[in-house]
Amino acid sequence: TGVQTCALPIFAPWTHEAVALLCGDAEVTRHGAQYLHITVLGAIVLVPSAVFGGALRGSGDTRTPMIAGLITNLVNLLVSPSLVFGLWGFPALGVAGAAWGATLGRGAGALLLLAILLRGRAVLALPFGYGSRSRWRLDIHEMTRVVRLSLPAAIEQGQSTMATLLFGVLVLAQGTSISAAQRVVFNLMGISYLPAIGCATAATILVGQAFGSGVPAPGGPAAIAATKRAYALSLAWLAASGGMFLVFSPTLVALYTGVPEVVDSGVPGLRVIGKYLPISSLTIVFGSALRGSGDTRFPMIASALVMWLVTLPLAWVA
């Protein structure tokens, strides 16, 4: 946590250049750099929140991170409109207000998780108080294990983010309506993924616990059973979601916008996504199960090969 929290704000002076690489529009670049600058500085609360939540989920407690996430979104929903539009006496900050709202929401969630961990009211508790100082020490062996597991996952997320940015550049080149339609379609896709991601998280936790228990053998039938059940639930949900996308795509896209050009562009894309959703359950659940078993390298390799050798080339040609 400490390394990431200290490292991310270092990139703050170059946010304008980073956004300018992806978009030539001066107004979009100005707003995007403003938002990114505040968000990067806000990593001081983003990273601890992610780590605390991940630790609790790994211990089997998914409810506490859920509550922290609800608090995060509630604060964001209350604060962001006030700072964006200047409501209730607050200054109207525009895009910067949205960034501050998101950062303050994440901060509230991180503080809640930290307080719960320090007070020992969760399954997992941080040592705090008299006699706990000896337990806060540098453990090279444990840090090496963390780096060995996290480095492939970090590389996977990094290359995926870069590929997504390049995909965004391809879409932006097609015009504003196409770009807006793509954002609507991807937003709907992201919402449909949420229950499947919940199943994948359960697979990661249960497989990890099966491997960690070592009884009667690391992994074994318990890990396989957890993966099968998580996949079945994920497949059922994504198949149903895909069917809704195929049938109700005009209505779903119209919920976001009434601009005819955006709706006309978004409907075909959403129908394509609807056909793909059931297949994606394989990647979501099996990749998470592999990570739970301690294998973060293969998902990284598979993700990179698919993204850079299939997705981006096909997107550019199409």
N, C-alpha and C positions, 0 to 999 in steps of 0.2 A: 504493500500500500504506500509506504513512505517514498519509495523510488519513483513510482508513477506520479504521485501527488506533486513531487518537487520538479519532475521532468516536464510535464505537460505545459505549465505556464511559461516555460522557456520559449515556446513557439509563438507566444502572443505578439511580439513585434512584427511577425511576418504574416499575419492573418490576411492583410490586404493583398499581398502578392499571391498568397495561396488561392484566394477566391478569384483574383484576376486571371489566373491560369485557366480557370474553368469557364469563365464567362467574360465576353468582351463588352457587355453593356455596362456603362459607367455607373448608372444608378443602382443596378442590381449588385454590382461589385461593392459599392459603398455600403449598402444595407447589409449584404452578406458578411463583409469584413467586420462590421460593427457587431453583428450578432455573434460571429465566431470568436472575436476578441474577448467578449465577456464570458462566453462559454468555456474557452480555454482557461481563463483565469479562474473560473468556477470549478476547475478540476479538483481543487482542494476539498470540495465536498462530494463531487461525483465519484471519485475513485474509492474513498472509504465506504461510501454507501454501497457500491457494487461489491466490494470485498466482504463487508459485514453481512450483506444479504446472501452472498454466495456461501459463506461459512455456515450460516444458519440453515440454509437449504440442505447443505451437505450433511448436517447433523440430523436431518429429518424434519426440521421445523420450517414448513413453507408458509405457515399462517402469519408469523411475525413479519417477514419481508412483504407479504401481501398488504398487511395493515400499514406498514411504512410507505409502500407504494401508493396506497389510497391517500395517506396524509400528504405525500409529495404532490399528487395530482390536485388535491383539494386546495392546497396553498397556491399552486400554480394557477388554477382556475380563478381564485379570488384576487390574486395580486396582479397577474398579467394584464387583464383588461383595464385595471386602474392605472397601470403604468404606461400602457400602450395609448389609451385614449384620454388620459388625464382626468379620471373620474374621482369624485370624493376628495378633491383638493390636491391630489397627486399631480406631479408634472407629466405632461404628455411626451413620452420618450420614443414613441413609435416602435420600430423594430428592436431597439435597445431595451425597451420596457418588457418585451416578450422574453428576451434573453435573461433579464434580471428576474422575471417571474419564474422561469424554469430553474434558474440557479438557486433562488430562495426556496423553492419547493424541494429541490434535491437536498438542500442544506437541512431543511426540517426533517426529511426522511432519514438522513444520516445521523442527526442528533438523536432521534428516537431510537434507532438501532443501537447506537453507542450506549445510550442510557440503559437500555434493556440488557445489553451484554455486560455492562459494568455492575448492574444491580443483581445479576444472576437469576433473572426471572424466566430465562429461556432454557432450552435444552443445552445450549452452549453458553458458557459464561467466561468473560475475561477475568483473570486474577486481578483483584484490586483490594487495596487496604493493607493492614498491618501484616507483615510477613510475606507479601506477594512480590516484593522487589526482586528476590532471588530468581523468580520465575520469568522475569523480563530480562533475558540475556540473549546475546548473539549466538545462534545455533547454526553453524556453517552447514552441518549435515542436512538439517531441515530446510534451510534456505536453498541448498543445492537441489533437493527434491522438488521444491516449489518451482524453481527456475526450469528444471528439466521438464516438468509437466506443463508449465504455463508458456514457455517460449514457443513451441509449435502452435498452441492455441492463439497466442498473440500474433504470430506471423500469418496464421489463417485469417484472423480478423483484419489485419492490416492489408493483405493483398485483396481481400474481398471488398474492403472499403475503397481501395484504389480502383478496382475494376468497376465498382458501382459508380464512382465519380466519372470515369471514362464513359460508361454507359449513359450517364446523365448528359455529358457533352454531346454525344451522338443524338440524344433526344432533343436537346436545346437547339441543335442545328436544323431541326425540322419545323421550328416555329413555336410561338407562344401557346397556341391552342393544343398542339400535340404534346408539348411539355406539361401543360396543365392536366390534360387527359391522363398522361402517364402517372402523374402524382396521385390522381384520384384512384386509378386502377390499383396502384401499389399500396395505397392506404387501405383500400377494401381488402386486398390480399393479406396485408399485415393483420387486420382485424380477424380475418378468417383463420389465421395461423395461431391465434392466442391459445385456444384450448389444446391444439396439437403440441404447441410448445410446452404447455403444462404437462402433457403426457410424456414428452421427451425429458423434461426436468425430473419427473418421477422415475423414469428409466435410469437417468444418470445417478440419482440418489440410491435407488434400490440395487442397481448393479454394483455401485461403489461399495455399498454396505455388504453385499454378498462377497465381493472380493476381499474386503477388509476383515471380515469375520474369520476367514480361514477354517470354518467348520461346516461340513467335514472336509472340504477342500476349497481353495480360493475360487470364487465364481461358481461354476457348476450349474446344476439344474435351477437354483434360485435365480441366478442372473438371466438364464435363458427364458424362464417363465415370466420374469418381470418385463423383459424386452418384448416378448410375444404379446403380452396383454397391453402394454403401452402402444405397440404398433396397431393392434386391432382397434383400440379406441380412437387413435389418431386417424386411421384410415376411414373409419365410419364417419367421423366428423368432417373430414376434408372431402369425402365423396358427397356428403349432403351439401356442404358449402359450394362445391363445384357445380352441383345440380342447380342450386339457387342462382349462381352466376350465369349459367346458361339460359335460364328461364326468365329471370328478373333483371338482367343487366341494364336495360334502359332505365328502369325505376331506381336501381341502386346508384347509378352514375348521376341521375338527376337529383338525388338527395344532396349532392355536393355543389352542383352548379346548374344554373338555368341557361347557360350560354350554349346555343345549339351546336356550334363548331366543336366545343369540348365534349359534349354528349355524343355527337356522331363519331368522334375519334375514339372515345373511351369504350363504347359498347363492344366493338370487335375485339379490342384488347382484353376486356374483362371476360369475354367468352373463351378466348384462348387460355387465359389463366384458369378458368373453370375446368377445362379439360386436363390441365396439368396438376391441379391440386391433389388428387388422390395419389399420383406418382410421388409427389414431394414428401409424403409421409414416410417413405423409405429413408430419404436423406435425413429428415428431422430426427426420427427416433433412433435409427441405427447409428448415426453419427454420435448422438448423445450417449447411447449405450457404450460405444467404444471409448468415449472420453471417461465415462464412469469406471471402466475397467483399467484406466490408466494409459490408454493408447490415444494420445493427442496428435501423434505424428501422421497416422494414416488419414484421418479426416482432413488434416491440413493439405496433404498431397492431393487427395481426391478433389477437394474444393478448388485448389489452384489449377489443376489440369482441366477441370470442367469449365471454370470461369474464363481462363485465358486461351484455351485451345478450342472451345466450343461456343460458349455464350457470346463473348465479345466479337469474335470473327463472324459468327452468323448474324449478330445484330448489325454489324457494319455492312455486310453484304445485303441483308434484307432492307 
